[in-house]
């Protein structure tokens, strides 16, 4: 994929165009005189659509068709649904505020202190 093709695809999707996942009939390419398809070249047509307009970005010709025949109806895009419950129990703000208000035991007395367990108290400067 060339940089120009990548830029074109980014611009199309940003402007609301959606990839066309179906394969148009061969008669579409015959009417257009599409050499990459008719002559079996490696260039593959990439179709995008918005409403009734279809655009191919497979080669430099950038063919555009309005309400064309020979295109199967595009299927709706299904997006993953969002979980009904939040992904975490505490918000990031609650986690930070709880870290600031935690008081650690003194490390001066070695028995049952954080120091004897090999842990160091967390110091947050606010």
MDTraj code that builds the backbone (N, CA, C; nanometers):
import mdtraj as md
import numpy as np

residues = "UNK UNK UNK UNK UNK UNK UNK UNK UNK UNK UNK UNK UNK UNK UNK UNK UNK UNK UNK UNK UNK UNK UNK UNK UNK UNK UNK UNK UNK UNK UNK UNK UNK UNK UNK UNK UNK UNK UNK UNK UNK UNK UNK UNK UNK UNK UNK UNK UNK UNK UNK UNK UNK UNK UNK UNK UNK UNK UNK UNK UNK UNK UNK UNK UNK UNK UNK UNK UNK UNK UNK UNK UNK UNK UNK UNK UNK UNK UNK UNK UNK UNK UNK UNK UNK UNK UNK UNK UNK UNK UNK UNK UNK UNK UNK UNK UNK UNK UNK UNK UNK UNK UNK UNK UNK UNK UNK UNK UNK UNK UNK UNK UNK UNK UNK UNK UNK UNK UNK UNK UNK UNK UNK UNK UNK UNK".split()
xyz = np.array([
    [0.0843, -0.1173, 0.0000],
    [0.0000, 0.0000, 0.0000],
    [0.0894, 0.1243, 0.0000],
    [0.0639, 0.2150, -0.0903],
    [0.1463, 0.3352, -0.0993],
    [0.1014, 0.4397, 0.0028],
    [0.1870, 0.5369, 0.0264],
    [0.1523, 0.6449, 0.1191],
    [0.0320, 0.7247, 0.0693],
    [0.0248, 0.7436, -0.0627],
    [-0.0876, 0.8174, -0.1195],
    [-0.2184, 0.7435, -0.0944],
    [-0.2184, 0.6121, -0.1132],
    [-0.3386, 0.5330, -0.0900],
    [-0.3771, 0.5372, 0.0577],
    [-0.2806, 0.5284, 0.1462],
    [-0.3092, 0.5357, 0.2899],
    [-0.3698, 0.6703, 0.3251],
    [-0.3131, 0.7785, 0.2707],
    [-0.3685, 0.9128, 0.2963],
    [-0.5119, 0.9247, 0.2439],
    [-0.5355, 0.8688, 0.1254],
    [-0.6708, 0.8739, 0.0677],
    [-0.7702, 0.7977, 0.1552],
    [-0.7314, 0.6810, 0.2019],
    [-0.8201, 0.6007, 0.2867],
    [-0.8489, 0.6737, 0.4171],
    [-0.7488, 0.7353, 0.4768],
    [-0.7678, 0.8114, 0.6012],
    [-0.8632, 0.9284, 0.5769],
    [-0.8425, 1.0002, 0.4662],
    [-0.9291, 1.1147, 0.4348],
    [-1.0731, 1.0695, 0.4105],
    [-1.0913, 0.9593, 0.3398],
    [-1.2262, 0.9106, 0.3133],
    [-1.2981, 0.8710, 0.4421],
    [-1.2320, 0.7939, 0.5266],
    [-1.2971, 0.7504, 0.6510],
    [-1.3236, 0.8686, 0.7431],
    [-1.2343, 0.9664, 0.7441],
    [-1.2556, 1.0859, 0.8261],
    [-1.3770, 1.1645, 0.7771],
    [-1.4030, 1.1602, 0.6463],
    [-1.5159, 1.2331, 0.5882],
    [-1.6455, 1.1520, 0.5878],
    [-1.6468, 1.0371, 0.6535],
    [-1.7698, 0.9606, 0.6674],
    [-1.7891, 0.8489, 0.5670],
    [-1.6913, 0.8215, 0.4822],
    [-1.7007, 0.7115, 0.3869],
    [-1.6732, 0.5813, 0.4614],
    [-1.7400, 0.4739, 0.4204],
    [-1.7234, 0.3434, 0.4831],
    [-1.6709, 0.2436, 0.3815],
    [-1.5852, 0.1506, 0.4255],
    [-1.5368, 0.0482, 0.3312],
    [-1.6527, -0.0376, 0.2822],
    [-1.6489, -0.0704, 0.1553],
    [-1.7505, -0.1565, 0.0959],
    [-1.6946, -0.2973, 0.0953],
    [-1.7496, -0.3834, 0.1783],
    [-1.6926, -0.5169, 0.1987],
    [-1.7390, -0.6189, 0.0950],
    [-1.8412, -0.5867, 0.0175],
    [-1.8930, -0.6807, -0.0816],
    [-1.8114, -0.6717, -0.2108],
    [-1.8325, -0.7666, -0.3000],
    [-1.7626, -0.7670, -0.4289],
    [-1.8603, -0.7296, -0.5389],
    [-1.8365, -0.6194, -0.6111],
    [-1.9256, -0.5834, -0.7217],
    [-1.9188, -0.6888, -0.8332],
    [-2.0234, -0.6914, -0.9161],
    [-2.0268, -0.7844, -1.0288],
    [-1.9192, -0.7467, -1.1307],
    [-1.8780, -0.8426, -1.2104],
    [-1.7759, -0.8198, -1.3121],
    [-1.8228, -0.7183, -1.4158],
    [-1.9541, -0.7099, -1.4382],
    [-2.0081, -0.6149, -1.5369],
    [-1.9763, -0.4703, -1.4985],
    [-1.9634, -0.4421, -1.3705],
    [-1.9271, -0.3068, -1.3247],
    [-1.7895, -0.2699, -1.3784],
    [-1.6964, -0.3616, -1.3672],
    [-1.5599, -0.3351, -1.4133],
    [-1.5524, -0.3301, -1.5658],
    [-1.6360, -0.4070, -1.6325],
    [-1.6402, -0.4028, -1.7792],
    [-1.6908, -0.2672, -1.8275],
    [-1.7968, -0.2135, -1.7617],
    [-1.8480, -0.0802, -1.7998],
    [-1.7438, 0.0273, -1.7755],
    [-1.6669, 0.0139, -1.6684],
    [-1.5649, 0.1146, -1.6374],
    [-1.4386, 0.0971, -1.7210],
    [-1.4205, -0.0205, -1.7784],
    [-1.2963, -0.0491, -1.8504],
    [-1.1792, -0.0592, -1.7542],
    [-1.2034, -0.1203, -1.6404],
    [-1.1041, -0.1280, -1.5329],
    [-0.9940, -0.2284, -1.5679],
    [-0.8781, -0.1781, -1.6055],
    [-0.7675, -0.2648, -1.6461],
    [-0.7154, -0.3537, -1.5331],
    [-0.7016, -0.3023, -1.4098],
    [-0.6490, -0.3911, -1.3054],
    [-0.7317, -0.5184, -1.2878],
    [-0.8631, -0.5094, -1.2995],
    [-0.9479, -0.6274, -1.2812],
    [-0.9561, -0.7085, -1.4100],
    [-0.9792, -0.6411, -1.5223],
    [-1.0005, -0.7121, -1.6486],
    [-0.8745, -0.7819, -1.6989],
    [-0.7589, -0.7241, -1.6722],
    [-0.6343, -0.7855, -1.7195],
    [-0.5665, -0.8692, -1.6111],
    [-0.6318, -0.8799, -1.4948],
    [-0.5787, -0.9662, -1.3888],
    [-0.4531, -0.9141, -1.3219],
    [-0.4358, -0.7828, -1.3199],
    [-0.3174, -0.7266, -1.2538],
    [-0.3300, -0.7420, -1.1028],
    [-0.2193, -0.7172, -1.0356],
    [-0.2166, -0.7316, -0.8897],
    [-0.2952, -0.6215, -0.8188],
    [-0.3094, -0.5043, -0.8843],
    [-0.3834, -0.3952, -0.8215],
    [-0.5250, -0.4428, -0.7903],
    [-0.5660, -0.4239, -0.6693],
    [-0.6980, -0.4702, -0.6270],
    [-0.7872, -0.3495, -0.6029],
    [-0.9111, -0.3523, -0.6504],
    [-0.9996, -0.2382, -0.6256],
    [-1.0435, -0.2332, -0.4793],
    [-1.0375, -0.1154, -0.4210],
    [-1.0849, -0.0908, -0.2854],
    [-1.2007, 0.0074, -0.2953],
    [-1.3198, -0.0370, -0.2649],
    [-1.4383, 0.0470, -0.2769],
    [-1.4784, 0.1045, -0.1425],
    [-1.5204, 0.2309, -0.1448],
    [-1.5775, 0.2986, -0.0288],
    [-1.7112, 0.3558, -0.0720],
    [-1.8023, 0.3699, 0.0226],
    [-1.9329, 0.4253, -0.0122],
    [-1.9814, 0.5204, 0.0963],
    [-2.0614, 0.6143, 0.0531],
    [-2.1316, 0.7069, 0.1430],
    [-2.2635, 0.7393, 0.0746],
    [-2.3699, 0.6928, 0.1361],
    [-2.5010, 0.7105, 0.0743],
    [-2.5108, 0.6283, -0.0528],
    [-2.5389, 0.6960, -0.1653],
    [-2.5524, 0.6280, -0.2947],
    [-2.4274, 0.6397, -0.3814],
    [-2.3217, 0.6972, -0.3284],
    [-2.2007, 0.7201, -0.4081],
    [-2.0937, 0.6193, -0.3672],
    [-2.0320, 0.5575, -0.4679],
    [-1.9263, 0.4587, -0.4475],
    [-1.7988, 0.5102, -0.5129],
    [-1.6861, 0.4968, -0.4426],
    [-1.5571, 0.5429, -0.4937],
    [-1.4576, 0.4286, -0.4833],
    [-1.3813, 0.4070, -0.5889],
    [-1.2774, 0.3043, -0.5900],
    [-1.1414, 0.3718, -0.5762],
    [-1.0615, 0.3225, -0.4841],
    [-0.9266, 0.3778, -0.4665],
    [-0.8211, 0.2723, -0.4988],
    [-0.8572, 0.1744, -0.5823],
    [-0.7647, 0.0668, -0.6154],
    [-0.6536, 0.1076, -0.7103],
    [-0.6798, 0.2036, -0.7974],
    [-0.5766, 0.2500, -0.8905],
    [-0.5818, 0.4023, -0.8977],
    [-0.5025, 0.4593, -0.9839],
    [-0.4927, 0.6056, -0.9926],
    [-0.6170, 0.6692, -1.0550],
    [-0.7030, 0.5915, -1.1207],
    [-0.8215, 0.6483, -1.1863],
    [-0.9228, 0.7030, -1.0873],
    [-0.9342, 0.6441, -0.9700],
    [-1.0288, 0.6865, -0.8649],
    [-1.1713, 0.6975, -0.9210],
    [-1.2210, 0.5854, -0.9715],
    [-1.3557, 0.5822, -1.0306],
    [-1.4614, 0.6121, -0.9256],
    [-1.5630, 0.6865, -0.9669],
    [-1.6732, 0.7231, -0.8784],
    [-1.8047, 0.6933, -0.9494],
    [-1.8972, 0.6277, -0.8790],
    [-2.0252, 0.5901, -0.9369],
    [-2.1380, 0.6326, -0.8435],
    [-2.2490, 0.6805, -0.9026],
    [-2.3664, 0.7174, -0.8247],
    [-2.4783, 0.6190, -0.8553],
    [-2.5356, 0.5616, -0.7506],
    [-2.6424, 0.4616, -0.7608],
    [-2.6104, 0.3575, -0.8683],
    [-2.4972, 0.2887, -0.8579],
    [-2.4581, 0.1944, -0.9626],
    [-2.5359, 0.0632, -0.9548],
    [-2.5504, 0.0001, -1.0698],
    [-2.6064, -0.1348, -1.0737],
    [-2.4907, -0.2327, -1.0660],
    [-2.5171, -0.3487, -1.0078],
    [-2.4132, -0.4506, -0.9979],
    [-2.3431, -0.4508, -0.8639],
    [-2.3899, -0.3676, -0.7714],
    [-2.3326, -0.3643, -0.6368],
    [-2.4326, -0.4245, -0.5384],
    [-2.3985, -0.5354, -0.4728],
    [-2.4884, -0.5874, -0.3697],
    [-2.5065, -0.4831, -0.2589],
    [-2.6242, -0.4855, -0.1975],
    [-2.6537, -0.3896, -0.0908],
    [-2.5538, -0.4105, 0.0230],
    [-2.4896, -0.3026, 0.0690],
    [-2.3923, -0.3185, 0.1778],
    [-2.4611, -0.3591, 0.3073],
    [-2.3980, -0.4498, 0.3776],
    [-2.4507, -0.4933, 0.5065],
    [-2.4167, -0.3896, 0.6122],
    [-2.5018, -0.3737, 0.7126],
    [-2.4710, -0.2765, 0.8181],
    [-2.3481, -0.3203, 0.8974],
    [-2.2739, -0.2227, 0.9443],
    [-2.1550, -0.2503, 1.0252],
    [-2.1994, -0.2710, 1.1684],
    [-2.1585, -0.3813, 1.2262],
    [-2.1912, -0.4082, 1.3662],
    [-2.0709, -0.3744, 1.4514],
    [-2.0956, -0.2911, 1.5504],
    [-1.9908, -0.2539, 1.6427],
    [-2.0092, -0.3318, 1.7727],
    [-1.9015, -0.3587, 1.8421],
    [-1.9105, -0.4271, 1.9700],
    [-1.9891, -0.3405, 2.0672],
    [-2.0746, -0.4041, 2.1447],
    [-2.1533, -0.3277, 2.2415],
    [-2.0689, -0.2976, 2.3650],
    [-2.1016, -0.1885, 2.4265],
    [-2.0302, -0.1489, 2.5474],
    [-2.0818, -0.2298, 2.6659],
    [-1.9955, -0.2630, 2.7601],
    [-2.0435, -0.3367, 2.8769],
    [-2.1401, -0.2513, 2.9578],
    [-2.2398, -0.3165, 3.0174],
    [-2.3391, -0.2430, 3.0942],
    [-2.2827, -0.1925, 3.2267],
    [-2.1911, -0.2684, 3.2845],
    [-2.1306, -0.2283, 3.4109],
    [-1.9980, -0.1587, 3.3829],
    [-1.9569, -0.0674, 3.4697],
    [-1.8276, -0.0023, 3.4475],
    [-1.7138, -0.1040, 3.4555],
    [-1.6076, -0.0746, 3.3850],
    [-1.4940, -0.1660, 3.3795],
    [-1.4136, -0.1676, 3.5097],
    [-1.4332, -0.0707, 3.5971],
    [-1.3606, -0.0661, 3.7233],
    [-1.4545, -0.0182, 3.8325],
    [-1.4171, -0.0496, 3.9556],
    [-1.5022, -0.0133, 4.0688],
    [-1.4717, 0.1279, 4.1186],
    [-1.3452, 0.1681, 4.1087],
    [-1.3050, 0.3017, 4.1523],
    [-1.2620, 0.3831, 4.0317],
    [-1.2946, 0.5088, 4.0341],
    [-1.2483, 0.5959, 3.9268],
    [-1.1012, 0.6292, 3.9519],
    [-1.0296, 0.6722, 3.8486],
    [-0.8894, 0.7110, 3.8691],
    [-0.8733, 0.8197, 3.9753],
    [-0.9680, 0.9135, 3.9835],
    [-0.9603, 1.0193, 4.0839],
    [-0.9724, 0.9620, 4.2250],
    [-1.0615, 0.8633, 4.2428],
    [-1.0781, 0.8016, 4.3740],
    [-0.9526, 0.7245, 4.4150],
    [-0.8887, 0.6601, 4.3197],
    [-0.7662, 0.5863, 4.3507],
    [-0.6573, 0.6818, 4.3970],
    [-0.6377, 0.7915, 4.3256],
    [-0.5343, 0.8888, 4.3624],
    [-0.5652, 0.9507, 4.4976],
    [-0.6910, 0.9884, 4.5216],
    [-0.7242, 1.0508, 4.6496],
    [-0.7051, 0.9523, 4.7648],
    [-0.7328, 0.8230, 4.7427],
    [-0.7112, 0.7260, 4.8501],
    [-0.5619, 0.7052, 4.8749],
    [-0.4800, 0.7177, 4.7731],
    [-0.3347, 0.7023, 4.7912],
    [-0.2789, 0.8183, 4.8722],
    [-0.3344, 0.9349, 4.8544],
    [-0.2851, 1.0521, 4.9254],
    [-0.3244, 1.0474, 5.0728],
    [-0.4422, 0.9938, 5.1031],
    [-0.4906, 0.9955, 5.2414],
    [-0.4465, 0.8744, 5.3238],
    [-0.3815, 0.7760, 5.2615],
    [-0.3368, 0.6577, 5.3366],
    [-0.2221, 0.6974, 5.4285],
    [-0.2305, 0.6537, 5.5528],
    [-0.1191, 0.6781, 5.6445],
    [-0.0453, 0.5464, 5.6649],
    [0.0831, 0.5514, 5.6536],
    [0.1662, 0.4329, 5.6666],
    [0.2179, 0.4228, 5.8095],
    [0.2416, 0.2985, 5.8600],
    [0.2989, 0.2842, 5.9941],
    [0.4413, 0.3385, 5.9974],
    [0.4830, 0.3733, 6.1137],
    [0.6169, 0.4283, 6.1306],
    [0.7207, 0.3204, 6.1043],
    [0.8310, 0.3589, 6.0421],
    [0.9394, 0.2640, 6.0176],
    [1.0443, 0.2697, 6.1278],
    [1.0218, 0.3525, 6.2300],
    [1.1184, 0.3616, 6.3391],
    [1.1160, 0.2356, 6.4237],
    [1.0003, 0.1766, 6.4462],
    [0.9904, 0.0541, 6.5234],
    [0.9956, -0.0628, 6.4261],
    [1.1000, -0.1450, 6.4279],
    [1.1171, -0.2476, 6.3261],
    [1.0131, -0.3591, 6.3323],
    [0.9579, -0.3875, 6.4507],
    [0.8621, -0.4970, 6.4608],
    [0.7300, -0.4580, 6.3926],
    [0.6797, -0.5428, 6.3027],
    [0.5537, -0.5230, 6.2301],
    [0.5500, -0.3924, 6.1504],
    [0.6612, -0.3500, 6.1041],
    [0.6615, -0.2275, 6.0230],
    [0.6784, -0.2636, 5.8759],
    [0.6576, -0.1671, 5.7941],
    [0.6742, -0.1870, 5.6506],
    [0.8183, -0.2220, 5.6161],
    [0.9119, -0.1686, 5.6907],
    [1.0534, -0.1909, 5.6612],
    [1.0915, -0.3372, 5.6805],
    [1.0376, -0.4044, 5.7830],
    [1.0735, -0.5436, 5.8060],
    [1.0113, -0.6356, 5.7014],
    [0.9047, -0.5916, 5.6384],
    [0.8418, -0.6728, 5.5341],
    [0.9064, -0.6482, 5.3977],
    [1.0030, -0.5605, 5.3915],
    [1.0704, -0.5317, 5.2659],
    [0.9988, -0.4299, 5.1800],
    [0.9032, -0.3602, 5.2368],
    [0.8294, -0.2590, 5.1621],
    [0.8686, -0.1206, 5.2103],
    [0.8597, -0.0272, 5.1225],
    [0.8877, 0.1108, 5.1593],
    [0.7589, 0.1904, 5.1488],
    [0.7359, 0.2804, 5.2387],
    [0.6129, 0.3615, 5.2293],
    [0.6143, 0.4482, 5.1047],
    [0.4991, 0.4656, 5.0482],
    [0.4833, 0.5483, 4.9282],
    [0.4735, 0.6945, 4.9705],
    [0.5591, 0.7755, 4.9116],
    [0.5560, 0.9183, 4.9434],
    [0.5079, 0.9934, 4.8200],
    [0.3985, 1.0649, 4.8372],
    [0.3452, 1.1456, 4.7273],
    [0.3506, 1.2901, 4.7707],
    [0.4128, 1.3702, 4.6884],
    [0.4204, 1.5128, 4.7173],
    [0.3090, 1.5833, 4.6416],
    [0.2322, 1.6589, 4.7144],
    [0.1195, 1.7296, 4.6529],
    [0.1480, 1.8769, 4.6483],
])
top = md.Topology()
chain = top.add_chain()
for i, resn in enumerate(residues, 1):
    res = top.add_residue(resn, chain, resSeq=i)
    for name in ("N", "CA", "C"):
        top.add_atom(name, md.element.get_by_symbol(name[0]), res)
traj = md.Trajectory(xyz[None], top)
